[in-house]
Amino acid sequence: MPELTLESLERRLAEVERQLNERYPNVIPASRDWRSVVGISEETEFSRQMQAELVAMRDADRRAAEEDQYE
């Protein structure tokens, strides 16, 4: 495997982007960096319930992994 350098990664990424642009020519690229829009959604009852369910699932997965680790 060739050595990984920033230059080789840049070339690989450019090739992947080129292939995606050829495959999906009608996709409009993002106009803003994703970090500039994180957290701008309005908090609603639905979003609070969704977050609570995600936390519960993560905790259940963590407990299951911990139990499996000690067996």
Secondary structure, DSSP 8 states (H G I E B T S, - for coil): -----HHHHHHHHHHHHHHHHHH-TT----SS-GGGTTT-S---HHHHHHHHHHHHHHHHHHHHHHHHHT-
